[in-house]
Amino acid sequence: MYLVRKGIIAILFLVLLLTGYRPAGQCQSIATAPAVVPGVSYTLATWRSSRVRNIIYQLGFHLPATPTAAVEVEEQLSFDLSDNTAPLQIDFRKKGAGPDTLLVNGMPIPADYQQEHLLIPTKVLHTGANIIGLHFSAVDLPLNRNSDFLYTLLVPDRARTLFPCFDQPDCKAIFQLTLTLPADWKAMANAPLKEATGNGSEQTLHFLPSDRISTYLFAFVAGRFTDTAASAGEYPMHFFYRETDSAKLRLSIRPVFQIQTDALAFLQHYTKIPYPFQKFSCAAIPDFQFGGMEHPGAIQYKASSLFLDPGATRDQLIARSNLLSHETAHMWFGDLVTMSWFNDVWMKEVFANFMADKISNITLPDNKYDLKFLTDHYTAAYSVDRTEGAHPIRQQLDNLQDAGSLYGNIIYHKAPIMMRQLELLMGADAFRDGLRDYLKQYAGGNASWPELIRILGAHTTTDLNAWNKVWVNESGRPRFTYQCKTSGGKITELMIHQQGEDGSARVWPQFFTIALVYRDHIEHLPVNMNTAGIRLEKAVGKEAPLGFLFNSGGEGYGLFPVDKFLLHSLPAIKSPLMRASTYINLYENMLDGQGISPMQLLALDRAMLSMEPEELNLNILTDQISSLYWRFIPSAKRDSLSVSLEKEIWKTMYAVRSPNEKKVLFKTFSSIVRTKKGQDSLYRIWKTQEPPAGVQLSEDDYTALAATLALRAYPGEKQLLDEQLARIKNKDRRDRLIYLLPALSNDEGERDRFFETLRTPEGRKKESWVLTALGYLHHPLRTGYSEKYLPQTLALLEEVQRTGDVFFPQSWLAASLGWYRTKSAAAIVRDFLQQHPDYNPKLKAKLLQAADNLFRAANLTK
């Protein structure tokens, strides 16, 4: 590992200069060089990717124990340059001046720092090998520093905030890392540890050269962690964590190792490519910004998603399996083969989710693949695709600084639905073989979606370009209608039509099923909806049914019609998958104002609550009940509903047998409780720590109960919160609750002062804490007061995007706008958009997505 102090760097480069270095001549033709603009423009990225090769970063970080002390960094950047006719832009986003020391091929030069770039003049650049040496102090933003641990998180373009680099996905590089850190800290990086040396209170860790990876995948974790090891086939697997709850440790560590091991085995078999990196290890990070991040050799996970307690629901177990499988799948899809540009970031995410669904079908006992796929993806995809802010799966990206705005439910949830339709279209074997060809051809490199479509196209006779146009390059979803003609009790014609929900004459080629529901049986008819309208010949001659249940198999995508007979016949449908599809269709039709009102749907969901035996479906019902109750039911009616609704949920909780279902219902009760009697019940449970029979509650659950009571201004809420804080022994969880206390306060002035702190980047540093706090500030019971925060919340959005991680802007909006329902709140959003006609279009889309429920509620509850 090359790591020396800046004075030695100068000496070594002077030796290099004296033993043969000759500066290249100044090139006259620099007019074609990309403009120097903030961020990483597509033009700059294209220019560099054709000229820069064989990149190696040698990085040394000195990590002090004190989180406020400066982190000193030494860097040597080596690369081959095929064209030195224009100044070279190296990405470096930092406040103030550039690096303290800058040497290019042995020549000290002053730093020319412009528009977030170091400009290296042509006179010191070589055609061929070049070496740049730098020394600087790192900024805290990408280091995520805490009192006794830190971690890097550089996706999509934060590598340039940590060190000067070519921060684009198709400039893959080898990283040689050295860390100097406190003697009692541990560290994990992309590559295995080569050697460690001690020096009193500090130690220095030298890591082996990494595999060739993109800058956003470079990572290390350091701090006070427990390190547990296991074997994943031929690879030793290390797991860093800070969890201290013995029950969670006992119940979680083995499944974490096992699921990842099973996922590795599945992916190696499916792709026919062995695990492609030197090591496989992971770290559980308290309050991590994402669910996980796929750094090869150092995967990072949100700790609370991995460490589950004895009362974990099936939904939580499935989510953990999906998360672990998702990040493991990224080792092939995203890390081995990486998108050429971040406009195709969805490619790595869709395959990670798509493969995770397949893997979870194996890793979880009795997993119902079709049902889980439906419940995981459809509601989330519809929540964006039905809005004014809907966008295509594949989006244009002119500058990498806007890449964070590409993330969301469309790429994580609509894209897997699209990919499943493509697999149905091609056939599972042909689809798999096409993916194998793609991974083999581009292994270690970069590829774009058109290149994948070309390879897949060789495995099918279908015109994938036409299919691709509407599914990938356009936004929105289809609306389906039908006409059924009968004679003598028989179907003479069944016509099905589709058009864009926006009224456009578009066709989404897709497969789905229609169920013909009779009194004593159900018949399923397959539909290949490849035109705007089809005549379903297989229906002709069949007895006229009681009604039709569209998308009965859960494969189709769009707004499907719902027959009114279902309002009375739903309990008779035995298939959990059919019921789930119907629940989702009913909710979407309610939002669209088609045939069912919020009160009617709430009545149906309440009736099904005690009859639904499938836990995944119970989650749909309880989510809908909470949403309907808080968002779409007028206040006067909501007040009159409280007593009966609480009583029904509590009674159902005692009636169901499964502990998981009891837990789901208990949480639902806690979320909607308003009566004094209900709050008293929750207080007794919290105080005595004796939950209802069959319900298992963890420390986190009791903290949530304390927050629930505080939000309802339960008598003595401050003392209650202080007592809960005293119960918490884990330092990370104590720090979290301490941060949240002002947002939970019933002192309006204290909440106002807390909101003011969110106006600074430092106040928003711990993003997961901020989002929870926003949920408290804007709780449905507080929206009348907190509506005054909305103008400033919207005004901060652009800054939130600049300083936050990729999911933060959309989460900031969702946590702030999620429970409002009044015309005055809707007017605040509309006025903001009207006053900013040239607003960043991607942020505008995020705002319209987050405000969709608000807009609909303001109309539905008038």
Secondary structure by P-SEA (a helix, b strand, c coil): cccccaaaaaaaaaaaaaabbbbccccccccccccccccccaaaaaaaaacccbbbbbbbbbcccccccbbbbbbbbbbbbccccbbbbbbbbcccccccbbbcccccccccccccbbbbccccccccbbbbbbbbbbbcccccccccbbbbbcccccccccccccccccbbbbbbbbbbcccccccccccccccccccccbbbbbbccccccccccccccccbbbbbbbbccccbbbbbbccccaaaaaacaaaaaaaaaaaaaaaaaaacccccccccbbbbbccccccccccccbbbcccccccccccccaaaaaaaaaaaaaaaaacccccccccccccaaaaaaaaaaaaaaaaaacccccccaaaaaaaacaaaaaaccccccccccbbbbccccccccccccccccaaaaaaaaaaaaacaaaaaaaaaaaaaacccccccaaaaaaaaaaacccaaaaaaaccccbbbbbbbbbbbbbccccccbbbbbbcccccccccccccbbbbbccccbbbbbbbbccccccccccccccccccccccccccccccbbbbbccccccccccccaaaaaaaaaaaaaaaaacccccaaaaaaaaaaaccccccaaaaaaaaaaaaaaacccccaaaaaaaaaaaaaaaaaaaaacccaaaaaaaaaaaaaccccaaaaaaaaaaaaaccccccccccaaaaaaaaaaaaaacccaaaaaaaaaaaacccaaaaaaaaaacccccccaaaaaaaaaaacccccccaaaaaaaaaaaaaccccccccccaaaaaaaaaaaaaaccccccaaaaaaaaccccccaaaaaaaaaaaaaccccaaaaaaaaaaaaaaaaaaaaaac
